């Protein structure tokens, strides 16, 4: 398991983040699921579907996270299994993969019931119950799996089994079962939805969504209510999945959290310094000798090529942003 996967699993394994994610998926951000209602389960799903006496094909799959949701004051009335599969890149077979995860979860519940009955020598009252391994009317817990897109690119794969199937005879469609994944993709969410998260998960999603547009990222970060206290676990996810590097000074400012506004200021200052230095050195090396206006235009273009936005160049060169944008537009043509 790579460092990127470890950081993602650690972060989403936090019950507050886990509950926040499912409250958005299931209840449009309303706080219906509380962290204290969640209990972790073994993420390894192992089953020999209906195999007897050691026969059958053994299957093993490892989820990123799975928890049981309980109700009641004692927290013992389990009524739902919630799983998360975090993806750093689009997985084009995700409907089949998740269908297997959920099937194994259901199979395991059936096998556990059967094992319990055998241990208690309670084989039921009919041959059908003996054959099934479970008793008539027994129920198992429903499973909901969320697919989390932790990428700077929008998910471009199938979100249902139907999308993967080649159905040549359309008359068969009513008979072919479908399976849909529950995709959580920050690139598909509305901007106002990103502000509904109660944890810094919203900040993580904003970084994935706007990370390639520095101006939009800065705006999104500064208006986020969690911007001044982002957990180190969230920072590790952002750094490992987006190749971003937060200044060490910003990470040392607070013991348990990072002030994203401060970090962003430091990052922008570093970028400005590097951009100006690179622009000047390249401008000199290329021998700009055709007038001040052309030299400034070249310098502005080089700064832009080194990652600076029009707004940042405007602040450094003291030129109007509109003038900078016109110069960049001419250079692109």
ABEGO torsion letter per residue (X at the ends): XBAAAAAAAAAAABAAAAAAAAAAAAAGGBBABBAAABBBBBABBBBBBGBBGGBEBBBBBBBABBBBBBBEAAGABBABBBBBBBBABBBAAAAAAAAAAAAAAAAAAAAAAAAAAAAAGBAEABAAAAAAGBBBGBBBBBBBBBBBBBBABBBABBABAAAABBBABAAAAAABBBBBBBBBBAAABBAAAAAABABAAAAAAAAAAAAABAAAAAAAAAABAAAABBBAAAAAAAAAAAGBBBBAAAAAABAABBBAAAAAAAAAAAAAAAAAAAAAAAAAAAGBAAEAAAAAAAAAAAAAAAGBBAAAAAAAAGBBAAAAAAAAAAAAX
